[in-house]
Amino acid sequence: MKKAVLSVFIASCISPVFAQTILNRDPQIADLVSQVSADSLRAHVSGLVSFGTRHTLSTTADPRKGIGAARNWILGKFQQYAKQSGGRMTAQLDTWTLQPDGRRVDKPADMGNVMATLKGTDPNDTRVFIVQGHMDSRVTNVMNRESDAPGANDDGSGTAAVIELCRVMSKAQFSATIVFVTLTGEEQGLLGAEHLAERAVKEKWNLEAVLNNDIMGSNHSNETGIIDNTRLRVFSEGLPASLLKDSTGRIGQIRQFGNENDGKARTLARYLKEVGERYVENLEVVMVYRNDRYLRGGDHTPFVQRGFGAVRLTEMNENYDHQHQDLRTQNGTEFGDYAKFMDFEYLRKNTAVNLATLANLAKAPVVPQQVTIDVRNLTNSTALYWQAPKTGKVKGYYVLMRETHWPFWQKKIFTTKLGMTLPYSKDNYYFAVQSVSEDGNESLPVLPMPNLR
């Protein structure tokens, strides 16, 4: 498939605002992005809101109200979209019973994550990519399971994005597997995400990336009054949480070579920024260098705690008048998480960032293997070596580089060889290598390990 080359990466000497621009667009991905619909997202949110409350501990027996009715409705959507997948997509309700924990679960709870799995076309490609949002909602009292809790934006927006991604992407084919998940129990303590992350560990999924969408459909903030639908935050941890229990000396290596800013989550965030901005116009992806916001948490955290690359996508300016609020008007201000306070064009763009990232990852080959940097001699050049990926057809490789203080990759150099020597000092730059498919889709970058022998 030919590519429509639009531009090249801008050299490193220009200002940070314009450090990265469109490289190229895969016509198939561009077409899928164009199919994401603001009207469709609005309909998904309206459907979710219609169940009154989606509190985790609300009824699962009522066919028209509560978390049970909501998850069955989502499952029906996934099953409907599976029919257009040519047999590659399956949908299921992953259920379990959770016992009271003495905190936010006060009775045995009938739990259920709704999942749709789009199987990859390459039987040798075991990679899995997850996109998720949480379906449960709440009002001011986290234990109030009876009052209406529309949850239009928190997190109807993320749930609607997952449903819309399933609708659009189920018709396409990708080498790797994509799992679309609407989680339960986020407001009660990330319960559905804990269940899914632990399942991924026990079943030994080759899980390469998790995109968690939570509160991504409002363009304005309370207090400051900022209105802006051109920026999207992506939160990513720095040092991997899994290192807290590591005894292999990885922390020492990270400190020695200065790789504190290049863990799995941060690498994924850079990738999401580059690819998202490549396909979605009038949107800047803003990298936030922390795992999440103060006093809040998200469903990506159980995954990063287990060593997976996971990030959180969230609107730029949150409005706390419309999160975790009883429905009321007080001193002239209307409180409550209603759909009328959302911007569905903004939600469309944010959903499209997910689609572009997932599609590019799932179409790309597996990452290059055994990437090393030669540090045995004092040189002002840099020698990199790697081996071909285990699966996937490869057109070549991108060698990435950036100055050590720079937030994004500044240069991409293409080669068909399994090594390259560059006229840049290894002491002044970070380097990485990506596999590139015949269609030009890039794998996640792999930073080299120092070759000291």
C-alpha positions in Angstrom: 0.0 0.0 0.0 1.5 3.3 -1.0 1.9 6.1 1.5 1.0 9.7 1.2 4.1 11.5 2.3 3.1 14.8 3.9 6.2 16.1 5.6 9.4 15.1 7.4 10.6 15.5 10.9 11.9 18.9 11.7 15.5 19.3 12.7 16.4 19.6 16.4 17.3 23.2 16.3 13.8 24.6 16.3 11.5 25.5 19.2 9.9 22.8 21.3 6.4 23.7 20.1 7.2 22.6 16.6 9.7 19.8 17.4 7.5 17.1 15.8 5.3 17.2 12.7 3.5 14.7 10.5 5.8 12.1 8.9 3.3 10.1 6.8 -0.2 8.7 6.9 -1.2 5.1 6.2 -4.3 5.4 4.0 -6.1 2.6 5.8 -5.6 4.2 9.2 -6.6 7.6 7.9 -9.8 6.1 6.5 -10.6 4.5 9.9 -9.9 7.7 11.7 -12.4 9.5 9.4 -15.1 7.0 10.4 -15.1 8.0 14.1 -18.3 10.0 14.5 -19.2 12.6 17.1 -22.9 11.8 16.5 -22.2 8.1 17.2 -20.3 8.9 20.4 -23.2 11.1 21.5 -25.6 8.2 21.0 -23.3 5.9 23.0 -23.2 8.3 25.9 -27.0 8.8 25.7 -27.5 5.1 25.9 -25.2 4.8 29.0 -26.9 7.7 30.8 -30.3 6.1 30.2 -29.7 3.4 32.8 -30.0 6.0 35.7 -27.0 4.8 37.7 -24.1 2.6 36.8 -22.8 2.3 40.3 -20.8 -0.9 40.7 -23.0 -2.1 43.6 -26.3 -1.2 41.9 -28.7 -3.8 40.7 -27.8 -6.4 38.2 -31.3 -7.8 37.9 -33.3 -4.8 36.6 -33.3 -4.9 32.7 -33.6 -1.1 32.5 -31.6 0.3 35.3 -28.3 -0.2 37.0 -24.9 -1.6 36.2 -26.3 -5.0 35.1 -28.5 -3.4 32.4 -25.6 -1.2 31.3 -23.1 -4.0 30.8 -25.6 -6.1 29.0 -26.3 -3.2 26.6 -22.6 -2.8 26.0 -22.2 -6.5 25.4 -25.0 -6.3 22.9 -23.1 -3.5 21.1 -19.9 -5.6 21.0 -21.8 -8.6 19.7 -23.4 -6.5 17.0 -20.0 -5.2 15.8 -18.5 -8.7 16.0 -20.9 -9.7 13.1 -19.0 -7.4 10.7 -15.5 -8.9 11.7 -15.6 -12.0 9.5 -15.4 -14.2 12.6 -12.3 -12.6 14.0 -14.0 -10.8 16.9 -15.6 -12.4 19.9 -17.5 -10.6 22.8 -17.8 -11.8 26.4 -18.8 -10.7 29.9 -15.9 -11.6 32.2 -17.7 -12.1 35.6 -16.6 -12.9 39.1 -17.9 -12.4 42.6 -16.1 -9.9 44.9 -16.4 -10.3 48.7 -16.8 -7.3 51.0 -13.6 -5.5 51.7 -14.6 -3.3 54.6 -13.9 -0.1 52.5 -15.9 0.5 49.3 -17.5 -2.9 48.9 -20.0 -3.6 51.7 -21.7 -6.8 50.2 -20.8 -9.6 47.9 -20.7 -7.9 44.5 -21.6 -9.4 41.1 -18.7 -8.0 39.0 -18.3 -8.0 35.2 -16.0 -6.4 32.6 -17.3 -6.3 29.1 -14.7 -7.4 26.5 -14.5 -7.7 22.7 -11.4 -9.3 21.3 -10.4 -8.7 17.7 -8.0 -11.5 16.9 -4.9 -10.7 14.9 -4.5 -12.1 11.5 -0.9 -13.4 12.0 -1.0 -16.7 14.1 2.6 -16.1 15.0 2.0 -12.6 16.4 1.1 -13.0 20.0 1.0 -9.3 20.9 -2.0 -7.9 22.7 -3.1 -4.2 22.9 -5.8 -3.1 25.2 -8.0 0.0 25.0 -10.3 0.6 28.0 -12.6 2.9 29.9 -14.7 2.3 33.0 -18.5 1.9 32.7 -19.4 2.5 36.4 -20.5 5.9 37.7 -21.1 7.6 41.1 -22.4 10.7 42.9 -20.9 12.5 45.9 -21.2 9.5 48.3 -19.2 6.7 46.8 -21.5 4.2 48.5 -24.7 5.7 47.1 -26.0 3.1 44.7 -29.6 4.3 44.4 -29.4 8.0 43.2 -29.2 8.8 39.5 -25.5 9.1 38.5 -25.5 9.9 34.8 -21.7 9.6 34.5 -21.8 11.1 31.0 -18.2 12.2 31.1 -16.8 10.2 34.0 -16.5 7.8 32.5 -19.2 7.6 29.8 -16.8 9.4 27.6 -14.1 6.7 27.9 -16.7 3.9 27.6 -18.3 5.5 24.5 -14.8 5.8 23.0 -14.2 2.1 23.5 -17.6 1.2 22.0 -16.9 3.5 19.0 -13.4 2.1 18.5 -14.9 -1.4 18.5 -17.5 -0.3 15.9 -15.0 1.2 13.5 -12.1 -1.2 13.9 -14.0 -4.5 13.9 -14.2 -4.3 10.1 -10.4 -4.0 9.7 -7.6 -6.5 9.9 -4.5 -6.2 12.0 -1.5 -8.4 12.6 -1.8 -8.3 16.4 -4.8 -8.7 18.7 -6.7 -5.7 20.1 -8.9 -6.0 23.1 -11.7 -3.5 23.8 -12.8 -3.4 27.4 -15.3 -1.5 29.5 -14.3 -2.0 33.1 -16.4 -2.1 36.3 -15.5 -1.0 39.8 -13.2 1.9 39.1 -14.9 4.2 41.6 -14.8 1.5 44.2 -11.0 1.0 43.9 -9.9 0.1 40.4 -11.5 -3.3 40.9 -12.2 -4.3 37.3 -8.7 -3.2 36.2 -7.1 -5.2 39.0 -9.0 -8.3 37.9 -8.0 -7.8 34.2 -4.4 -6.9 34.9 -4.0 -10.0 37.1 -5.6 -12.1 34.5 -3.1 -10.9 31.9 -0.3 -11.9 34.3 -1.7 -15.4 35.1 -2.6 -16.2 31.5 0.8 -14.8 30.3 -0.5 -12.4 27.7 2.1 -10.7 25.6 0.6 -7.4 26.5 2.5 -4.5 25.0 0.4 -1.5 25.6 -2.7 -0.3 27.5 -4.6 2.9 26.6 -6.9 3.9 29.5 -9.5 6.5 28.7 -11.1 8.3 31.6 -12.8 11.7 31.6 -12.0 12.9 28.0 -15.1 14.6 26.7 -15.4 18.1 28.3 -13.6 21.2 26.9 -14.0 23.6 29.9 -12.9 23.8 33.5 -14.5 25.2 36.6 -12.7 28.0 38.6 -10.4 29.0 35.7 -13.1 29.1 33.0 -10.7 27.8 30.4 -12.5 26.6 27.2 -10.2 24.6 24.9 -10.8 21.5 22.8 -7.4 21.4 21.1 -5.3 19.7 23.8 -5.4 16.2 25.3 -3.3 15.0 28.3 -1.6 11.7 28.4 -0.3 10.7 31.9 2.7 8.3 32.1 4.9 7.1 35.0 8.6 7.7 35.0 10.4 4.9 36.9 8.4 1.7 36.5 6.5 0.8 39.6 7.6 -2.8 39.1 11.2 -1.7 40.0 10.1 -1.3 43.7 10.3 -5.1 44.0 13.2 -5.6 41.5 16.4 -7.3 42.7 18.2 -7.6 39.4 20.0 -4.3 39.5 17.9 -2.6 36.9 17.6 0.6 39.1 21.3 0.9 39.1 21.5 0.6 35.3 18.7 3.2 34.9 20.6 5.6 37.1 24.0 4.9 35.5 22.8 5.5 32.0 20.2 8.2 32.7 17.2 6.3 31.4 14.8 7.5 34.1 12.5 9.0 31.5 12.3 6.1 29.1 10.3 3.4 30.8 7.5 1.5 29.1 4.8 4.0 29.9 6.8 7.1 29.0 7.9 5.4 25.7 4.3 4.6 24.9 3.2 8.2 25.7 5.8 9.6 23.2 4.5 7.1 20.6 0.9 8.1 21.2 1.8 11.8 20.9 3.6 11.3 17.6 1.1 9.0 15.9 -2.0 10.8 17.4 -0.9 14.2 16.1 0.0 12.6 12.8 -3.6 11.6 12.1 -5.8 14.0 14.1 -5.8 17.6 13.2 -6.2 20.6 15.5 -5.2 18.5 18.6 -2.0 18.6 20.6 -1.2 15.6 22.8 0.3 17.0 26.0 2.6 14.6 27.9 2.2 14.9 31.7 5.2 13.4 33.5 3.3 11.7 36.3 1.3 8.5 36.5 -2.0 10.4 37.5 -3.4 13.5 39.0 -3.3 14.5 42.7 -5.9 12.7 44.9 -7.1 10.6 42.0 -6.4 7.3 40.4 -7.1 5.4 37.2 -7.4 2.0 35.7 -4.0 2.1 34.0 -2.3 1.8 37.4 -2.9 -1.9 38.1 -1.2 -2.6 34.8 1.9 -0.4 35.4 2.2 -1.9 38.9 2.6 -5.3 37.1 5.2 -4.0 34.7 3.1 -3.4 31.6 3.2 -0.2 29.5 0.0 1.7 30.3 -1.0 5.4 30.1 -4.0 7.5 30.9 -5.8 9.8 28.4 -7.7 12.6 30.0 -9.2 16.0 28.9 -6.9 19.0 29.4 -9.2 21.0 31.7 -11.4 19.1 34.1 -14.6 20.5 35.5 -15.1 19.3 39.1 -18.7 20.6 39.1 -19.5 17.7 36.9 -17.6 14.9 38.5 -18.6 12.9 41.6 -21.5 15.2 42.3 -25.1 14.8 43.5 -27.5 16.2 40.9 -28.5 19.7 42.1 -28.4 23.4 41.5 -26.6 25.4 44.3 -26.0 29.2 44.3 -26.8 29.4 40.7 -24.4 26.6 39.7 -25.7 23.3 38.2 -23.9 20.3 39.5 -23.9 16.8 37.9 -22.3 14.8 35.2 -24.7 15.4 32.3 -24.1 15.0 28.6 -25.1 18.6 28.0 -21.8 19.7 29.5 -19.7 17.6 27.0 -18.1 18.6 23.7 -18.6 15.6 21.3 -16.3 17.0 18.6 -13.5 17.0 21.2 -14.4 13.5 22.2 -14.3 12.5 18.5 -10.7 13.8 18.2 -9.6 12.1 21.5 -11.2 8.8 20.4 -9.4 9.1 17.0 -6.0 9.5 18.8 -6.7 6.1 20.3 -7.6 4.6 17.0 -4.5 5.9 15.2 -2.2 4.6 18.0 -3.8 1.2 18.2 -4.0 0.7 14.5 -0.4 1.7 13.9 0.8 -0.5 16.7 -1.2 -3.5 15.6 -0.2 -3.2 12.0 3.5 -2.8 12.9 6.0 -5.7 13.1 7.2 -7.0 16.5 9.9 -4.8 18.0 13.6 -5.4 17.0 15.4 -7.8 19.1 18.7 -7.5 21.2 19.2 -3.8 20.5 22.6 -2.7 21.7 24.9 0.3 21.8 28.6 -0.1 21.6 30.2 1.7 24.6 33.5 -0.1 24.8 35.6 2.7 23.4 35.8 6.5 23.8 34.3 7.8 20.5 32.4 10.8 19.2 30.2 8.5 17.1 27.5 6.0 18.0 27.3 2.4 16.9 24.0 0.6 17.2 23.2 -3.0 16.4 20.0 -5.2 16.6 18.4 -8.3 15.3 15.3 -8.7 13.2 11.9 -9.1 15.0 10.6 -12.6 15.7 7.5 -12.1 13.5 6.2 -9.7 10.9 7.4 -8.6 7.5 9.9 -5.8 7.9 10.7 -3.1 5.3 13.4 -1.7 7.5 14.1 0.1 10.7 14.0 3.6 12.1 16.9 4.7 14.3 15.5 7.5 16.6 17.5 10.1 18.4 17.0 13.0 20.7 19.1 15.2 23.0 19.1 14.1 26.6 17.0 17.1 27.7 14.5 16.8 24.9 11.0 15.4 25.6 10.3 13.9 22.1 12.3 12.0 19.5 13.9 14.6 17.2 15.2 12.6 14.3 14.2 9.4 12.5 16.8 7.7 10.2 15.7 4.8 8.0 17.8 1.8 7.2 17.4 -1.7 5.9 20.4 -3.0 7.8 20.8 -4.5 11.2 23.1 -1.8 12.5 24.2 1.8 12.0 27.0 4.1 13.0 26.0 7.7 13.4 28.2 10.8 13.6 26.7 11.8 17.0 28.1 11.3 20.4 26.4 8.6 22.5 27.1 10.8 25.5 24.9 13.7 24.2 21.8 11.8 22.9 19.4 9.0 23.6 18.8 6.5 20.8 16.2 3.8 20.0 15.2 1.5 17.2 11.8 0.7 15.7 10.8 -2.0 13.3 8.9 -0.7 10.2 6.3 -2.6 8.2 5.9 -2.6 4.4 3.1 -0.1 4.9 5.4 2.1 7.1 3.8 1.3 10.5 6.4 1.6 13.3 6.7 -0.6 16.3 7.3 0.8 19.7 10.8 2.1 20.1 13.4 -0.1 21.9 16.2 1.7 23.8 19.6 -0.1 23.4 21.4 -1.9 26.1 25.0 -0.9 26.5 27.5 -3.4 25.1 30.3 -3.4 27.6 32.2 -6.4 26.3 
